[in-house]
Amino acid sequence: MMTAVPALAGTAIGGTVSTRLLVGWGFGTAVSVIGMAASAALDLPTGATVVCAFGLALLVFWGASLISRRSGIP
């Protein structure tokens, strides 16, 4: 499931295929690094922390998309 999160972010932002690919790569890299940093800082298992970071990122992205739809921001 978590491998779909960067693809969902790229698709939601849209644009050309190359734009979606770059957004997905950037999103996946950023969330992975954040998850690994949180794992090191909080002394938690890395795999589980990265998966939780992707889940949290998906929730934040979903919430932001709901807010932008309600406010009329494309």
Phi and psi restraints in degrees (range 20) as a CNS / XPLOR table:
assign (resid 1 and name C) (resid 2 and name N)
       (resid 2 and name CA) (resid 2 and name C) 1.0 -70.2 20.0 2
assign (resid 2 and name N) (resid 2 and name CA)
       (resid 2 and name C) (resid 3 and name N) 1.0 -18.9 20.0 2
assign (resid 2 and name C) (resid 3 and name N)
       (resid 3 and name CA) (resid 3 and name C) 1.0 -74.3 20.0 2
assign (resid 3 and name N) (resid 3 and name CA)
       (resid 3 and name C) (resid 4 and name N) 1.0 -14.1 20.0 2
assign (resid 3 and name C) (resid 4 and name N)
       (resid 4 and name CA) (resid 4 and name C) 1.0 -84.1 20.0 2
assign (resid 4 and name N) (resid 4 and name CA)
       (resid 4 and name C) (resid 5 and name N) 1.0 -17.1 20.0 2
assign (resid 4 and name C) (resid 5 and name N)
       (resid 5 and name CA) (resid 5 and name C) 1.0 -62.0 20.0 2
assign (resid 5 and name N) (resid 5 and name CA)
       (resid 5 and name C) (resid 6 and name N) 1.0 -48.3 20.0 2
assign (resid 5 and name C) (resid 6 and name N)
       (resid 6 and name CA) (resid 6 and name C) 1.0 -62.3 20.0 2
assign (resid 6 and name N) (resid 6 and name CA)
       (resid 6 and name C) (resid 7 and name N) 1.0 -35.8 20.0 2
assign (resid 6 and name C) (resid 7 and name N)
       (resid 7 and name CA) (resid 7 and name C) 1.0 -66.3 20.0 2
assign (resid 7 and name N) (resid 7 and name CA)
       (resid 7 and name C) (resid 8 and name N) 1.0 -39.9 20.0 2
assign (resid 7 and name C) (resid 8 and name N)
       (resid 8 and name CA) (resid 8 and name C) 1.0 -63.8 20.0 2
assign (resid 8 and name N) (resid 8 and name CA)
       (resid 8 and name C) (resid 9 and name N) 1.0 -40.6 20.0 2
assign (resid 8 and name C) (resid 9 and name N)
       (resid 9 and name CA) (resid 9 and name C) 1.0 -64.1 20.0 2
assign (resid 9 and name N) (resid 9 and name CA)
       (resid 9 and name C) (resid 10 and name N) 1.0 -43.9 20.0 2
assign (resid 9 and name C) (resid 10 and name N)
       (resid 10 and name CA) (resid 10 and name C) 1.0 -64.5 20.0 2
assign (resid 10 and name N) (resid 10 and name CA)
       (resid 10 and name C) (resid 11 and name N) 1.0 -40.8 20.0 2
assign (resid 10 and name C) (resid 11 and name N)
       (resid 11 and name CA) (resid 11 and name C) 1.0 -67.6 20.0 2
assign (resid 11 and name N) (resid 11 and name CA)
       (resid 11 and name C) (resid 12 and name N) 1.0 -40.5 20.0 2
assign (resid 11 and name C) (resid 12 and name N)
       (resid 12 and name CA) (resid 12 and name C) 1.0 -65.7 20.0 2
assign (resid 12 and name N) (resid 12 and name CA)
       (resid 12 and name C) (resid 13 and name N) 1.0 -37.4 20.0 2
assign (resid 12 and name C) (resid 13 and name N)
       (resid 13 and name CA) (resid 13 and name C) 1.0 -74.8 20.0 2
assign (resid 13 and name N) (resid 13 and name CA)
       (resid 13 and name C) (resid 14 and name N) 1.0 -33.7 20.0 2
assign (resid 13 and name C) (resid 14 and name N)
       (resid 14 and name CA) (resid 14 and name C) 1.0 80.0 20.0 2
assign (resid 14 and name N) (resid 14 and name CA)
       (resid 14 and name C) (resid 15 and name N) 1.0 -159.7 20.0 2
assign (resid 14 and name C) (resid 15 and name N)
       (resid 15 and name CA) (resid 15 and name C) 1.0 97.2 20.0 2
assign (resid 15 and name N) (resid 15 and name CA)
       (resid 15 and name C) (resid 16 and name N) 1.0 -157.9 20.0 2
assign (resid 15 and name C) (resid 16 and name N)
       (resid 16 and name CA) (resid 16 and name C) 1.0 -75.6 20.0 2
assign (resid 16 and name N) (resid 16 and name CA)
       (resid 16 and name C) (resid 17 and name N) 1.0 170.1 20.0 2
assign (resid 16 and name C) (resid 17 and name N)
       (resid 17 and name CA) (resid 17 and name C) 1.0 -61.2 20.0 2
assign (resid 17 and name N) (resid 17 and name CA)
       (resid 17 and name C) (resid 18 and name N) 1.0 -41.1 20.0 2
assign (resid 17 and name C) (resid 18 and name N)
       (resid 18 and name CA) (resid 18 and name C) 1.0 -66.7 20.0 2
assign (resid 18 and name N) (resid 18 and name CA)
       (resid 18 and name C) (resid 19 and name N) 1.0 -35.7 20.0 2
assign (resid 18 and name C) (resid 19 and name N)
       (resid 19 and name CA) (resid 19 and name C) 1.0 -65.2 20.0 2
assign (resid 19 and name N) (resid 19 and name CA)
       (resid 19 and name C) (resid 20 and name N) 1.0 -45.1 20.0 2
assign (resid 19 and name C) (resid 20 and name N)
       (resid 20 and name CA) (resid 20 and name C) 1.0 -62.3 20.0 2
assign (resid 20 and name N) (resid 20 and name CA)
       (resid 20 and name C) (resid 21 and name N) 1.0 -39.1 20.0 2
assign (resid 20 and name C) (resid 21 and name N)
       (resid 21 and name CA) (resid 21 and name C) 1.0 -64.1 20.0 2
assign (resid 21 and name N) (resid 21 and name CA)
       (resid 21 and name C) (resid 22 and name N) 1.0 -46.1 20.0 2
assign (resid 21 and name C) (resid 22 and name N)
       (resid 22 and name CA) (resid 22 and name C) 1.0 -65.5 20.0 2
assign (resid 22 and name N) (resid 22 and name CA)
       (resid 22 and name C) (resid 23 and name N) 1.0 -38.9 20.0 2
assign (resid 22 and name C) (resid 23 and name N)
       (resid 23 and name CA) (resid 23 and name C) 1.0 -63.7 20.0 2
assign (resid 23 and name N) (resid 23 and name CA)
       (resid 23 and name C) (resid 24 and name N) 1.0 -44.4 20.0 2
assign (resid 23 and name C) (resid 24 and name N)
       (resid 24 and name CA) (resid 24 and name C) 1.0 -62.3 20.0 2
assign (resid 24 and name N) (resid 24 and name CA)
       (resid 24 and name C) (resid 25 and name N) 1.0 -44.7 20.0 2
assign (resid 24 and name C) (resid 25 and name N)
       (resid 25 and name CA) (resid 25 and name C) 1.0 -63.5 20.0 2
assign (resid 25 and name N) (resid 25 and name CA)
       (resid 25 and name C) (resid 26 and name N) 1.0 -46.0 20.0 2
assign (resid 25 and name C) (resid 26 and name N)
       (resid 26 and name CA) (resid 26 and name C) 1.0 -63.6 20.0 2
assign (resid 26 and name N) (resid 26 and name CA)
       (resid 26 and name C) (resid 27 and name N) 1.0 -44.2 20.0 2
assign (resid 26 and name C) (resid 27 and name N)
       (resid 27 and name CA) (resid 27 and name C) 1.0 -62.3 20.0 2
assign (resid 27 and name N) (resid 27 and name CA)
       (resid 27 and name C) (resid 28 and name N) 1.0 -46.4 20.0 2
assign (resid 27 and name C) (resid 28 and name N)
       (resid 28 and name CA) (resid 28 and name C) 1.0 -63.5 20.0 2
assign (resid 28 and name N) (resid 28 and name CA)
       (resid 28 and name C) (resid 29 and name N) 1.0 -41.5 20.0 2
assign (resid 28 and name C) (resid 29 and name N)
       (resid 29 and name CA) (resid 29 and name C) 1.0 -65.8 20.0 2
assign (resid 29 and name N) (resid 29 and name CA)
       (resid 29 and name C) (resid 30 and name N) 1.0 -46.1 20.0 2
assign (resid 29 and name C) (resid 30 and name N)
       (resid 30 and name CA) (resid 30 and name C) 1.0 -62.7 20.0 2
assign (resid 30 and name N) (resid 30 and name CA)
       (resid 30 and name C) (resid 31 and name N) 1.0 -45.1 20.0 2
assign (resid 30 and name C) (resid 31 and name N)
       (resid 31 and name CA) (resid 31 and name C) 1.0 -68.1 20.0 2
assign (resid 31 and name N) (resid 31 and name CA)
       (resid 31 and name C) (resid 32 and name N) 1.0 -37.7 20.0 2
assign (resid 31 and name C) (resid 32 and name N)
       (resid 32 and name CA) (resid 32 and name C) 1.0 -63.2 20.0 2
assign (resid 32 and name N) (resid 32 and name CA)
       (resid 32 and name C) (resid 33 and name N) 1.0 -44.1 20.0 2
assign (resid 32 and name C) (resid 33 and name N)
       (resid 33 and name CA) (resid 33 and name C) 1.0 -64.6 20.0 2
assign (resid 33 and name N) (resid 33 and name CA)
       (resid 33 and name C) (resid 34 and name N) 1.0 -41.9 20.0 2
assign (resid 33 and name C) (resid 34 and name N)
       (resid 34 and name CA) (resid 34 and name C) 1.0 -62.0 20.0 2
assign (resid 34 and name N) (resid 34 and name CA)
       (resid 34 and name C) (resid 35 and name N) 1.0 -42.5 20.0 2
assign (resid 34 and name C) (resid 35 and name N)
       (resid 35 and name CA) (resid 35 and name C) 1.0 -64.0 20.0 2
assign (resid 35 and name N) (resid 35 and name CA)
       (resid 35 and name C) (resid 36 and name N) 1.0 -40.7 20.0 2
assign (resid 35 and name C) (resid 36 and name N)
       (resid 36 and name CA) (resid 36 and name C) 1.0 -69.9 20.0 2
assign (resid 36 and name N) (resid 36 and name CA)
       (resid 36 and name C) (resid 37 and name N) 1.0 -36.9 20.0 2
assign (resid 36 and name C) (resid 37 and name N)
       (resid 37 and name CA) (resid 37 and name C) 1.0 -66.3 20.0 2
assign (resid 37 and name N) (resid 37 and name CA)
       (resid 37 and name C) (resid 38 and name N) 1.0 -41.1 20.0 2
assign (resid 37 and name C) (resid 38 and name N)
       (resid 38 and name CA) (resid 38 and name C) 1.0 -65.1 20.0 2
assign (resid 38 and name N) (resid 38 and name CA)
       (resid 38 and name C) (resid 39 and name N) 1.0 -37.5 20.0 2
assign (resid 38 and name C) (resid 39 and name N)
       (resid 39 and name CA) (resid 39 and name C) 1.0 -61.6 20.0 2
assign (resid 39 and name N) (resid 39 and name CA)
       (resid 39 and name C) (resid 40 and name N) 1.0 -44.1 20.0 2
assign (resid 39 and name C) (resid 40 and name N)
       (resid 40 and name CA) (resid 40 and name C) 1.0 -69.7 20.0 2
assign (resid 40 and name N) (resid 40 and name CA)
       (resid 40 and name C) (resid 41 and name N) 1.0 -41.6 20.0 2
assign (resid 40 and name C) (resid 41 and name N)
       (resid 41 and name CA) (resid 41 and name C) 1.0 -69.2 20.0 2
assign (resid 41 and name N) (resid 41 and name CA)
       (resid 41 and name C) (resid 42 and name N) 1.0 -36.5 20.0 2
assign (resid 41 and name C) (resid 42 and name N)
       (resid 42 and name CA) (resid 42 and name C) 1.0 -100.6 20.0 2
assign (resid 42 and name N) (resid 42 and name CA)
       (resid 42 and name C) (resid 43 and name N) 1.0 1.9 20.0 2
assign (resid 42 and name C) (resid 43 and name N)
       (resid 43 and name CA) (resid 43 and name C) 1.0 54.7 20.0 2
assign (resid 43 and name N) (resid 43 and name CA)
       (resid 43 and name C) (resid 44 and name N) 1.0 54.0 20.0 2
assign (resid 43 and name C) (resid 44 and name N)
       (resid 44 and name CA) (resid 44 and name C) 1.0 -115.8 20.0 2
assign (resid 44 and name N) (resid 44 and name CA)
       (resid 44 and name C) (resid 45 and name N) 1.0 161.2 20.0 2
assign (resid 44 and name C) (resid 45 and name N)
       (resid 45 and name CA) (resid 45 and name C) 1.0 -61.9 20.0 2
assign (resid 45 and name N) (resid 45 and name CA)
       (resid 45 and name C) (resid 46 and name N) 1.0 133.3 20.0 2
assign (resid 45 and name C) (resid 46 and name N)
       (resid 46 and name CA) (resid 46 and name C) 1.0 -65.0 20.0 2
assign (resid 46 and name N) (resid 46 and name CA)
       (resid 46 and name C) (resid 47 and name N) 1.0 -48.4 20.0 2
assign (resid 46 and name C) (resid 47 and name N)
       (resid 47 and name CA) (resid 47 and name C) 1.0 -59.3 20.0 2
assign (resid 47 and name N) (resid 47 and name CA)
       (resid 47 and name C) (resid 48 and name N) 1.0 -48.5 20.0 2
assign (resid 47 and name C) (resid 48 and name N)
       (resid 48 and name CA) (resid 48 and name C) 1.0 -65.4 20.0 2
assign (resid 48 and name N) (resid 48 and name CA)
       (resid 48 and name C) (resid 49 and name N) 1.0 -36.6 20.0 2
assign (resid 48 and name C) (resid 49 and name N)
       (resid 49 and name CA) (resid 49 and name C) 1.0 -68.7 20.0 2
assign (resid 49 and name N) (resid 49 and name CA)
       (resid 49 and name C) (resid 50 and name N) 1.0 -39.5 20.0 2
assign (resid 49 and name C) (resid 50 and name N)
       (resid 50 and name CA) (resid 50 and name C) 1.0 -66.1 20.0 2
assign (resid 50 and name N) (resid 50 and name CA)
       (resid 50 and name C) (resid 51 and name N) 1.0 -41.9 20.0 2
assign (resid 50 and name C) (resid 51 and name N)
       (resid 51 and name CA) (resid 51 and name C) 1.0 -62.1 20.0 2
assign (resid 51 and name N) (resid 51 and name CA)
       (resid 51 and name C) (resid 52 and name N) 1.0 -43.1 20.0 2
assign (resid 51 and name C) (resid 52 and name N)
       (resid 52 and name CA) (resid 52 and name C) 1.0 -64.6 20.0 2
assign (resid 52 and name N) (resid 52 and name CA)
       (resid 52 and name C) (resid 53 and name N) 1.0 -36.6 20.0 2
assign (resid 52 and name C) (resid 53 and name N)
       (resid 53 and name CA) (resid 53 and name C) 1.0 -63.9 20.0 2
assign (resid 53 and name N) (resid 53 and name CA)
       (resid 53 and name C) (resid 54 and name N) 1.0 -40.4 20.0 2
assign (resid 53 and name C) (resid 54 and name N)
       (resid 54 and name CA) (resid 54 and name C) 1.0 -66.3 20.0 2
assign (resid 54 and name N) (resid 54 and name CA)
       (resid 54 and name C) (resid 55 and name N) 1.0 -40.3 20.0 2
assign (resid 54 and name C) (resid 55 and name N)
       (resid 55 and name CA) (resid 55 and name C) 1.0 -62.7 20.0 2
assign (resid 55 and name N) (resid 55 and name CA)
       (resid 55 and name C) (resid 56 and name N) 1.0 -43.7 20.0 2
assign (resid 55 and name C) (resid 56 and name N)
       (resid 56 and name CA) (resid 56 and name C) 1.0 -65.4 20.0 2
assign (resid 56 and name N) (resid 56 and name CA)
       (resid 56 and name C) (resid 57 and name N) 1.0 -41.1 20.0 2
assign (resid 56 and name C) (resid 57 and name N)
       (resid 57 and name CA) (resid 57 and name C) 1.0 -62.5 20.0 2
assign (resid 57 and name N) (resid 57 and name CA)
       (resid 57 and name C) (resid 58 and name N) 1.0 -38.3 20.0 2
assign (resid 57 and name C) (resid 58 and name N)
       (resid 58 and name CA) (resid 58 and name C) 1.0 -64.3 20.0 2
assign (resid 58 and name N) (resid 58 and name CA)
       (resid 58 and name C) (resid 59 and name N) 1.0 -42.4 20.0 2
assign (resid 58 and name C) (resid 59 and name N)
       (resid 59 and name CA) (resid 59 and name C) 1.0 -64.6 20.0 2
assign (resid 59 and name N) (resid 59 and name CA)
       (resid 59 and name C) (resid 60 and name N) 1.0 -42.1 20.0 2
assign (resid 59 and name C) (resid 60 and name N)
       (resid 60 and name CA) (resid 60 and name C) 1.0 -64.7 20.0 2
assign (resid 60 and name N) (resid 60 and name CA)
       (resid 60 and name C) (resid 61 and name N) 1.0 -43.5 20.0 2
assign (resid 60 and name C) (resid 61 and name N)
       (resid 61 and name CA) (resid 61 and name C) 1.0 -63.2 20.0 2
assign (resid 61 and name N) (resid 61 and name CA)
       (resid 61 and name C) (resid 62 and name N) 1.0 -41.6 20.0 2
assign (resid 61 and name C) (resid 62 and name N)
       (resid 62 and name CA) (resid 62 and name C) 1.0 -64.0 20.0 2
assign (resid 62 and name N) (resid 62 and name CA)
       (resid 62 and name C) (resid 63 and name N) 1.0 -44.7 20.0 2
assign (resid 62 and name C) (resid 63 and name N)
       (resid 63 and name CA) (resid 63 and name C) 1.0 -62.4 20.0 2
assign (resid 63 and name N) (resid 63 and name CA)
       (resid 63 and name C) (resid 64 and name N) 1.0 -41.5 20.0 2
assign (resid 63 and name C) (resid 64 and name N)
       (resid 64 and name CA) (resid 64 and name C) 1.0 -64.7 20.0 2
assign (resid 64 and name N) (resid 64 and name CA)
       (resid 64 and name C) (resid 65 and name N) 1.0 -37.4 20.0 2
assign (resid 64 and name C) (resid 65 and name N)
       (resid 65 and name CA) (resid 65 and name C) 1.0 -68.8 20.0 2
assign (resid 65 and name N) (resid 65 and name CA)
       (resid 65 and name C) (resid 66 and name N) 1.0 -35.6 20.0 2
assign (resid 65 and name C) (resid 66 and name N)
       (resid 66 and name CA) (resid 66 and name C) 1.0 -65.3 20.0 2
assign (resid 66 and name N) (resid 66 and name CA)
       (resid 66 and name C) (resid 67 and name N) 1.0 -43.1 20.0 2
assign (resid 66 and name C) (resid 67 and name N)
       (resid 67 and name CA) (resid 67 and name C) 1.0 -64.6 20.0 2
assign (resid 67 and name N) (resid 67 and name CA)
       (resid 67 and name C) (resid 68 and name N) 1.0 -41.6 20.0 2
assign (resid 67 and name C) (resid 68 and name N)
       (resid 68 and name CA) (resid 68 and name C) 1.0 -68.4 20.0 2
assign (resid 68 and name N) (resid 68 and name CA)
       (resid 68 and name C) (resid 69 and name N) 1.0 -32.8 20.0 2
assign (resid 68 and name C) (resid 69 and name N)
       (resid 69 and name CA) (resid 69 and name C) 1.0 -69.0 20.0 2
assign (resid 69 and name N) (resid 69 and name CA)
       (resid 69 and name C) (resid 70 and name N) 1.0 -40.2 20.0 2
assign (resid 69 and name C) (resid 70 and name N)
       (resid 70 and name CA) (resid 70 and name C) 1.0 -68.5 20.0 2
assign (resid 70 and name N) (resid 70 and name CA)
       (resid 70 and name C) (resid 71 and name N) 1.0 -34.3 20.0 2
assign (resid 70 and name C) (resid 71 and name N)
       (resid 71 and name CA) (resid 71 and name C) 1.0 -87.1 20.0 2
assign (resid 71 and name N) (resid 71 and name CA)
       (resid 71 and name C) (resid 72 and name N) 1.0 -6.6 20.0 2
assign (resid 71 and name C) (resid 72 and name N)
       (resid 72 and name CA) (resid 72 and name C) 1.0 84.4 20.0 2
assign (resid 72 and name N) (resid 72 and name CA)
       (resid 72 and name C) (resid 73 and name N) 1.0 11.0 20.0 2
assign (resid 72 and name C) (resid 73 and name N)
       (resid 73 and name CA) (resid 73 and name C) 1.0 -79.9 20.0 2
assign (resid 73 and name N) (resid 73 and name CA)
       (resid 73 and name C) (resid 74 and name N) 1.0 127.8 20.0 2
